[in-house]
Amino acid sequence: MKSLTVDVICRTLAARIRQGDFADSGRLPAERILSEQFSTTRITLREALGQLEAEGMIYRELRRGWFIAPPRLAYDPLLRSHFHAMAERQGRSARTEVLDAQTVAAEAGLAARLEMQEGEDVYRIRRLRRIDERAVLYVEHYLNPRYFPQLLEHDLTRSLTQLYQEEYGIRYGRVGFTMLPAPLPDFAAPALKVAAGSPALFITRLNRDQHDRVIDCDCEYWRYDALYIAVEVDQAPTGVM
């Protein structure tokens, strides 16, 4: 049998996914089996799988194989909400794991962001967040302990937004975002079950409270295939069209 082209493999696999061939297990057969089915090389097969991954139809987990991708999560940075509520509004289930939580010394760049002195103590909370049991987000939260005494003693799998309000009377005020495509760093990739250097969306969020005090800084590494940015505004934007 003649080896199939990448385009043919993509179209054939996409059709099989749409008709539910792999719905029971939620995953594709091993690459060896697919290579035999298509009578092609691993190199050609992986190129086809990579294209389907870029289209959001499948995703890969390191040492586990290829899976059918669920719908991407809509992420609106202007919406003042929290991760679990965002997922639930879209009919998805969310879960948060705490990887570690401790007091560390603020390095110069972080201290400047938090309007603190270099070397001052900050709380650092590292968490892994899942949508429908798929790991999609590795996040590091850096908090000024002055505003949250004994916070590390609380249940940190819950929403920090709710914890701030209920335990400390603090609500979010102004917020600043930066969003950049970036390779996943060594410290984040294993938790997301992908290779270091894989494409990610890196979001930094600097939060102020209702008194305009800088209270925390979040550094989020999202699997690039897990979300899309959807922003709604209540008036027409101005500026260059």
C-alpha positions in Angstrom: 0.0 0.0 0.0 1.4 3.4 -0.9 2.3 5.7 2.0 -0.4 8.4 2.6 0.4 12.1 2.7 0.1 14.3 5.8 -3.0 16.0 4.4 -4.8 12.7 3.8 -3.9 11.4 7.2 -5.1 14.6 8.8 -8.4 14.5 7.0 -9.0 10.8 7.7 -8.2 11.1 11.4 -10.3 14.3 11.7 -13.3 12.5 10.1 -12.9 9.5 12.5 -12.7 11.8 15.5 -15.9 13.7 14.3 -17.8 10.4 13.9 -16.8 9.3 17.4 -14.4 6.5 16.6 -12.3 7.2 19.7 -15.0 8.5 22.0 -15.1 5.6 24.3 -11.5 5.8 25.5 -11.0 9.5 24.7 -7.6 8.8 23.2 -6.1 7.8 19.9 -4.3 4.5 19.3 -0.6 4.4 19.9 1.6 6.0 17.2 2.9 2.5 16.3 -0.6 1.3 15.5 -1.5 4.4 13.6 1.6 4.2 11.6 0.7 0.7 10.6 -2.9 1.6 9.8 -1.8 4.4 7.5 1.2 2.5 6.2 3.4 5.5 6.9 6.5 6.5 8.9 6.4 7.9 12.4 7.8 11.2 11.1 4.9 11.6 8.6 2.4 10.5 11.2 3.7 12.9 13.9 3.5 15.8 11.4 -0.1 15.0 10.8 -0.8 14.7 14.5 0.9 18.0 15.1 -1.4 19.7 12.6 -4.4 18.3 14.3 -3.1 19.4 17.6 -2.6 23.0 16.2 -6.2 22.9 15.1 -7.3 22.0 18.6 -8.7 18.6 17.8 -6.2 16.5 19.8 -3.6 17.1 22.5 -0.6 15.1 23.7 0.5 14.2 27.2 4.1 13.2 27.7 4.6 9.4 27.9 0.8 8.9 27.7 -0.1 9.5 24.1 -2.6 11.5 22.2 -6.1 12.4 23.4 -9.3 13.9 21.9 -9.3 17.6 22.9 -12.3 19.0 24.8 -13.6 22.4 23.8 -11.2 25.3 24.7 -12.1 27.4 27.7 -13.2 31.0 27.0 -11.0 33.3 29.0 -12.1 36.9 29.5 -9.4 38.9 31.4 -11.9 41.7 32.0 -14.4 39.5 33.9 -13.9 39.8 37.6 -14.4 36.2 38.6 -12.3 33.2 39.6 -11.2 30.0 37.9 -13.8 27.6 39.3 -16.7 30.0 38.5 -15.4 30.6 35.0 -15.3 26.9 34.3 -18.7 26.3 35.8 -20.4 29.0 33.8 -19.2 27.1 30.7 -20.5 23.8 31.9 -17.1 22.5 32.8 -15.7 21.0 36.0 -12.7 22.6 37.7 -10.2 21.3 40.3 -7.2 22.9 42.0 -4.2 21.2 43.5 -1.7 22.9 45.7 1.9 21.9 44.7 3.5 23.9 47.5 3.0 27.0 49.6 5.7 28.8 51.6 7.3 32.1 52.5 10.2 33.2 50.3 12.4 36.2 49.9 11.2 38.6 47.1 13.8 39.0 44.3 14.2 42.5 42.9 11.8 42.3 40.0 9.0 40.8 42.0 9.6 43.2 44.9 9.2 46.1 42.5 5.9 44.8 41.1 4.5 44.3 44.6 5.9 47.7 45.8 8.0 46.0 48.4 11.7 45.9 49.3 14.0 43.3 47.7 14.5 40.4 50.2 11.2 41.0 52.0 9.1 38.0 52.8 6.3 37.1 50.4 3.9 34.2 50.2 4.4 32.0 47.2 1.7 29.5 46.3 2.2 27.1 43.4 -1.0 25.5 42.1 -2.0 23.2 39.3 -5.5 23.7 37.9 -7.6 21.2 35.9 -10.6 21.4 33.6 -12.5 18.2 33.3 -9.6 16.5 35.0 -7.1 17.7 32.3 -4.2 19.7 33.7 -4.3 23.0 31.8 -2.8 25.7 34.0 0.3 26.0 36.2 0.2 29.2 38.3 2.4 30.8 40.9 0.8 33.4 43.2 2.9 35.9 45.1 1.2 37.7 47.9 2.1 40.5 50.3 1.8 38.9 53.7 1.1 42.3 55.3 -2.5 42.0 54.0 -3.0 38.3 54.5 -1.6 37.2 57.9 -1.6 33.4 58.4 -3.1 32.9 54.9 -0.9 29.8 54.3 -2.9 28.0 57.1 -6.1 28.1 55.1 -7.4 25.7 52.5 -5.6 26.9 49.4 -7.4 24.6 46.9 -10.3 27.0 47.1 -10.6 30.3 45.2 -8.2 32.9 46.5 -10.7 35.6 45.4 -13.3 34.2 47.9 -10.7 33.6 50.6 -9.6 37.2 50.4 -13.2 38.5 50.7 -14.4 36.1 53.4 -11.3 36.0 55.7 -9.7 39.4 55.1 -12.4 41.7 53.7 -10.3 42.4 50.7 -11.8 42.7 47.2 -10.0 43.1 43.9 -9.9 46.6 42.4 -7.7 47.6 39.5 -5.8 44.8 37.7 -3.0 44.9 35.1 -2.4 42.1 32.6 0.4 41.0 30.2 -0.1 38.1 27.8 2.7 36.6 25.8 3.3 33.4 23.9 6.1 31.6 25.6 7.8 28.2 25.9 6.9 26.2 29.0 9.7 26.4 31.5 11.3 23.4 33.1 9.5 24.0 36.4 6.0 24.1 34.9 6.1 21.6 32.1 6.1 18.3 34.2 2.9 19.3 36.0 1.1 19.9 32.7 2.5 16.6 31.3 4.2 18.2 28.3 7.8 18.6 27.3 9.7 21.7 28.5 9.8 24.2 25.7 6.3 23.3 24.5 4.2 26.4 23.4 2.2 28.1 26.2 0.4 31.3 26.9 2.1 33.2 29.7 -0.2 35.6 31.6 1.0 37.9 34.3 -1.7 39.6 36.4 -1.0 42.3 39.0 -3.9 42.8 41.4 -4.8 45.8 43.5 -7.5 45.9 46.2 -10.4 48.2 46.8 -8.0 50.7 48.4 -5.7 50.6 45.4 -2.9 48.7 47.2 -0.9 46.1 45.3 -1.8 42.9 47.0 -0.6 40.1 44.8 0.9 39.0 41.5 0.0 35.9 39.5 2.2 34.2 36.9 0.1 31.8 34.8 1.3 29.2 32.3 -1.5 27.8 30.2 -1.4 25.0 27.8 -1.9 27.0 24.6 -4.5 24.5 23.3 -6.7 24.7 26.4 -8.1 28.2 26.1 -8.9 31.2 23.9 -9.2 34.8 24.7 -12.8 36.3 24.5 -13.3 39.9 25.6 -16.6 41.6 25.9 -16.9 45.4 26.4 -20.0 47.4 27.0 -19.1 50.2 24.7 -17.4 50.6 21.3 -13.6 50.8 21.6 -11.8 53.9 20.5 -8.5 54.3 18.8 -7.0 52.9 15.6 -9.4 50.9 13.5 
